Amino acid sequence: MTTSDASPTSAFADEQLMIDHVNTNHDDSLLLLARVLGDRRTATAARVVGVDGEGFDLVVTVDGAQHAARVAFAEAAADLAQVSTQARALVQRARALSGEEGETSIERDISRMRSIRTFITSVSAVEDVHPHLRKITFAGGDLATFEPLGPDTFLYVLLPPSGRTELPFDQSFSWDEWQQTPEDERATGAYYTLRAWRPDVAELDMLFVLHDPSGPASEWAARAQPGDPVGLWGPREAFEPPADTNELVLVADDTGLPAVAAIVEWAPTYWRVHVVAEVDSPAEQQPIPHRDGVKVQWVHRNGRAAGVDATPMLDALRSIALTNDRVYVWGAGESRAMTAVRTYARRELGLPRERVSLVAYWRHATSTLDDDLD
Ligand SMILES: Cc1cc2nc3c(=O)[nH]c(=O)nc-3n(C[C@H](O)[C@H](O)[C@H](O)COP(=O)(O)OP(=O)(O)OC[C@H]3O[C@@H](n4cnc5c(N)ncnc54)[C@H](O)[C@@H]3O)c2cc1C
C-alpha cells in the first residue's frame, strides 16, 4: 500500500503525481466512472487529463474514438486530500448506480483502508533530542499485537480534540465516522514514522518535529507526558524499490529523516546509499547509521524557513555520482520541494516512474490546491 490513498491527508506532492498515479494504477476504476457517471456505457478505456476542486476531466475511448467527459464531485474539494476522498466517493456512487457486481482497484483500496487497525496505547517516555525535535515512546495497550511493515512504516497518530485529554474513539475508529463527527469533537493528529520498534517490550519510538507555525500534532508533541493516551492508525508503508535495485538516493528534510535512518539500517550492505539530508543547522542533524557505501550530505537552512527553497537540496542531489541505472530515489519532505526533486529525478536523471518515490510529508502554508492545479 502507498501513501497515495491516505486519509485524511493525501500524500500526493502535486496534481500531476495524482493524475499519473490514478492513470497507472486505477484504469479499471476510471473506466467504471466513465461508463456509469460519464454516460459512456460502451467505453473500453478512460484516463484522467485534468483535475480541479469540482471534478475530473477524462478522455474516454468508445469504439476506438476518443471523447472528452467530465465527472463532477458530490462536494467541492479544497485540497488534494479532499480530491482523494471525493474520488473514492465517486467510484462508490458509480458502483451503486451500475447495479453491477465486481470490485475495481479503488474499491479494493477502500476495503484495505477499512481493514487497517487502530491501536490504543499511551506515551511512556519523552526525550528532547534538540529544541525542535522530540522523541516520544509509546508502550502498553494494544501494542502487544503490533507488527511493523517496511523500513518507512508510518502510522497516523490520533489525538484528543483540541482542549481535551480523552480520546473520542476506540479500536473501532474509522475515517468514515470521523468525517461525520463535528469538527470540535473529532480526533486531531498527523502521520508519523516508526523510528524504532522493540517487540520484546512492545514499545515504539517516533520523532516529532516541533515546527513553527505549529499544528495540533506538533503542539500535542511539545506538551506530551507519560500516560497521555493516543490511537495509532496503521501501519502503512510507501518505500517500494524495484527488485533489481542496488543503489539508493534518499532525500529528506527533518520530517523524513526518521524514515531515512530506518531505511539505511535496513538496506542490504552491498547497496550504495546516497543521503541528502536538510535540517536547520549542524546542531539539528539526526543520527544516520554509518557504514561503508553510505554517503551523507547535510544541507543547512541556517535560519531560513523550512520548505521554501529546494535549490540547496537539488544542488546536493546534482553532485551525486551514480554508479549505474539500478537506482531508486526515495524522498520525503515539503510538498513543493518533493515536486522539484521528482522533476529532477524523472527529467534530469531520466529515471522511470517505478524508480522514483517522493512523498509529500507536509505542505507549506503558502502551498494551496490552486498552486498545485496551476
Ligand atoms: C507518511 C508520513 C510520515 C511522516 N513522518 C513524520 C515524522 O516521523 N516526524 C515528523 O515530525 N513529521 C512526520 N510527518 C509530517 C507530519 O505529519 C506533518 O508535519 C504534519 O503536518 C504535522 O501536523 P501538525 O498538526 O503539527 O501541523 P498541521 O496542522 O498539518 O500544519 C500547521 C502548520 O504547520 C506547518 N508545518 C507542518 N509541518 C511542518 C514542518 N515539518 N516544518 C515547518 N512547518 C510545518 C504547515 O505548513 C501549517 O502552516 C510525516 C508525514 C507523512 C505523510
The ligand as a Gaussian input file, in Angstrom:
#p B3LYP/6-31G(d) Opt

LIG

0 1
 C        3.846000       9.209000       5.776000
 C        4.273000      10.382000       6.646000
 C        5.221000      10.218000       7.650000
 C        5.626000      11.311000       8.444000
 N        6.560000      11.136000       9.429000
 C        6.926000      12.180000      10.213000
 C        7.873000      12.013000      11.287000
 O        8.366000      10.910000      11.551000
 N        8.199000      13.099000      12.039000
 C        7.641000      14.340000      11.793000
 O        7.951000      15.294000      12.527000
 N        6.749000      14.529000      10.794000
 C        6.378000      13.473000      10.006000
 N        5.464000      13.661000       9.011000
 C        4.987000      15.020000       8.760000
 C        3.850000      15.459000       9.670000
 O        2.744000      14.575000       9.505000
 C        3.452000      16.901000       9.242000
 O        4.488000      17.787000       9.545000
 C        2.130000      17.377000       9.837000
 O        1.718000      18.493000       9.080000
 C        2.237000      17.793000      11.296000
 O        0.923000      18.089000      11.733000
 P        0.589000      19.344000      12.658000
 O       -0.760000      19.090000      13.209000
 O        1.711000      19.610000      13.612000
 O        0.573000      20.580000      11.654000
 P       -0.532000      20.967000      10.555000
 O       -1.832000      21.317000      11.207000
 O       -0.549000      19.934000       9.492000
 O        0.101000      22.301000       9.962000
 C        0.156000      23.511000      10.746000
 C        1.171000      24.439000      10.127000
 O        2.461000      23.862000      10.281000
 C        3.163000      23.866000       9.044000
 N        4.029000      22.679000       9.074000
 C        3.658000      21.371000       9.116000
 N        4.744000      20.577000       9.178000
 C        5.821000      21.400000       9.164000
 C        7.230000      21.190000       9.209000
 N        7.750000      19.985000       9.317000
 N        8.045000      22.277000       9.184000
 C        7.537000      23.530000       9.108000
 N        6.207000      23.810000       9.078000
 C        5.369000      22.747000       9.104000
 C        2.071000      23.817000       7.980000
 O        2.522000      24.394000       6.765000
 C        0.977000      24.665000       8.618000
 O        1.209000      26.033000       8.362000
 C        5.055000      12.589000       8.214000
 C        4.079000      12.752000       7.203000
 C        3.706000      11.664000       6.421000
 C        2.651000      11.865000       5.333000

